[in-house]
Amino acid sequence: MALFELTPERSLEVVRKTTFAAEGVLERSDLQAALRDNIGVIDPDLLVVAEEFGDFQDVKRRIDLLAVDRGGQLVVIELKRTDDGGHMELQALRYAAMVSTMTFEQLADTYERHLRALGALDADGARVHLAHFLEEVGGEDAVLERRVRIILVSAGFDTQITTTVLWLNDLYQLDITCIRLVPYRVDGRLLLDIQQVIPLPEARELTVRLRERESAARVASTRTEGADWTPYVITTPTGQTEPLRKRRAVLAMVTALAAAGVDPHDIEEVIPGPRFLAIDAEVTGSDLVESFVSDYPGAHGNERRWFFEAPVHAGGRTWVLSKMWGANTEPTLAALQRLADGFGFHAARD
């Protein structure tokens, strides 16, 4: 279907379609970089964790973009600027199989290397950021899906690709999406028409709902099959808490130490990563949230991942503790208990 301009004279004039080759648009340095930095135009719930990913033994080919979605599913994104798509579906299937065994730890290392390669200032916080992104499926305890999504992005797809994709999706329940990028030249500007052609958007909504239901079921199963949901009892000079989950256990230890007069700077030093952050004001409530997001833009949209309801105040500053905790909970509690006498913890296992 062509693109038309409706003129003031009520006539319809065809907008000139062009090609990436004719416009000098390169596959990797132009299209790939643009999608990497604006992945939301394809799927707003994706986080790009690697570009030109090739951590495969005895394999020289590389994944154009590797991403993960909020349901804990890896996403292989292959890109072509041609009008037929080449053999991208076959490449993507191989790559999907190769990354299907990745763990959270491996993904966190991959994401950190990706941020460092881009020169990102927050590369040290890659693990925490990834855990925040995957909070709905367990954060640092997330168990990544063995099933890997595939997204094929091209200026066009021949019938061999579309037939193969439809067959794989229908008969084998794979999750392969085809996105078509059509370039147009309008008044000296290069415009892109980005359309999902497989599956149709209407069918995609049903697929997303089914995947969300499966992710919720998988999270529930990990509570008994692998993820560590051990509760902890915190001991303070005033007594013991009831068994608390990780985030609440760390919060109880931190707030009790602060109440006992321990300097928040000392607490900050033993908490790994950007999980105990301060702003230069003693504020609470909405003022605290607003100031915190202003100082730490990465918290925008992720406010529920911080204990704003339990800040620590000292010396004209306010500290806020993250809710995101994983395998390093016990080492952190051990380091915190050494900051003052009379503090301790133990796991309340059945």
C-alpha positions, 0 to 999 in steps of 0.5 A, a space after each residue: 500500500 502506497 503512502 499518499 499526501 492529501 493536498 489542499 486541493 483534495 487530490 492524493 499525491 503519492 509520497 516517493 518511496 526510497 531505499 536505504 541503499 539509495 539514501 546511503 543509510 548503513 545497516 550497522 552504523 545508522 539503522 542499528 544504532 538508531 534502533 539501539 538508542 530508540 528500542 521503544 519504537 519496536 517494543 516499549 518493554 525492551 531493554 537492550 543489553 548488548 550490541 554485536 553480541 558474540 559470546 559463542 564458542 567457535 561461532 564468528 557471527 554476532 547478534 545485531 541487538 540482544 535485549 530482554 523484556 520485563 517478563 524475563 525473556 531474551 529477545 534476539 533482534 536481527 536487522 537488514 536494510 534489504 527489501 527481501 530480508 535475506 536469510 535472517 530468520 535462519 540466523 536468528 533461530 541459531 542465535 536464539 538457541 545459543 543464548 537460551 541458557 543464559 542466566 541472570 549473572 551472565 546477562 548482568 555481565 553482558 549488560 555491564 560490558 555493553 554500557 561500558 562500550 557505549 561510555 555510559 556513566 552508570 555502567 557500574 550500576 548495570 546489575 542493579 538497573 537490570 534487577 530493577 527492570 526485571 523486578 516483576 519476575 524476581 529481580 536478581 532472582 529472576 530465572 530467564 526463560 528458555 524460550 527466546 523471542 525473535 524480532 526481525 527488522 527489515 525494509 521488506 520480507 520475501 514470501 520465504 521468510 513470511 511463510 517460515 515465520 507464520 509456520 513456526 509461530 503457528 505450529 511450534 508456538 515460537 514468538 517471532 515478530 517481523 517489523 518492516 521499515 519503509 523509508 520515504 523522502 519528503 521535503 528533504 527529510 528521510 522518514 520511516 514508516 515502521 509497521 509490525 507485519 507479523 503477527 498482526 497487532 491485534 493478535 499481538 495483544 493476545 500474545 502479550 496477555 498470555 505471556 504475562 500470565 505465563 510469567 506470573 506463573 513462572 515467578 510463583 513456581 520459582 518461589 519453591 523451585 529455585 529462587 531464594 525467598 528465605 526470610 530473615 530475623 533481624 536482631 537489634 538492641 531492642 529485640 528481634 523482628 518477625 521473619 522478613 523478606 530480603 528487602 524488608 530485612 535490610 530496611 529493618 537493619 538500616 533503620 535500626 542502625 540509623 536510630 542507634 546513631 550510626 552515621 549513614 555514610 558508614 551504612 552507605 559504604 557497606 551497601 553494594 552498588 547504588 542501593 542507598 542514595 542521598 540527596 542534600 536536603 531533609 525532606 519527606 513525602 512528595 518533596 522527597 520523591 521529587 528531589 530524589 528523581 531530580 538528582 537520580 533521573 534513572 529513578 523516574 518511573 521506578 519510584 516504587 522500587 525505593 523505600 520513600 516511606 522510610 527515609 534516613 535523615 542526618 546532617 541535613 541530608 536524606 538517604 533512601 534505600 532500594 527495594 531491590 535485593 538478590 544473592 548479596 543479601 546475607 553479605 550485606 546484612 553481615 557487613 551492616 551488623 558489624 557497624 554497631 554492637 548488639 545487631 545481628 540476623 539469622 535466616 528463618 528457614 523452615 
